[in-house]
Amino acid sequence: MDELTAASETRHVDILDRLQQLEEKSTTRCNDITELKKSVEFANSEVHSVKTSLAAKADQSLVDELEKKMDDLENRSKLNNIDMERSGGCGECGEGVLLFL
């Protein structure tokens, strides 16, 4: 009977040790998961920030492109006005355009 009691006690101690190890591992895993969640949240906020920045830069580049086109059209219009003045006014071409309008 003493042998059975000793064997039972040894098994009981082994089971308690294994349970304690499992508890420690599960605590470690929970901490790891919490850290990973924080890391993902930080990465998501960084991605959102980068997306917002890229959208703003894309909008600004579109505005810049439209401003360049507008400046180009204004410059062409000014050049056309200068050419008309050099040629001595509208002349026959101008009269045709006026009649057309």
MODELLER restraints for C-alpha pairs under 7 A, 6 or more apart:
rsr = mdl.restraints
at = mdl.atoms
rsr.add(forms.Gaussian(group=physical.xy_distance, feature=features.Distance(at['CA:84:A'], at['CA:90:A']), mean=6.39, stdev=0.5))
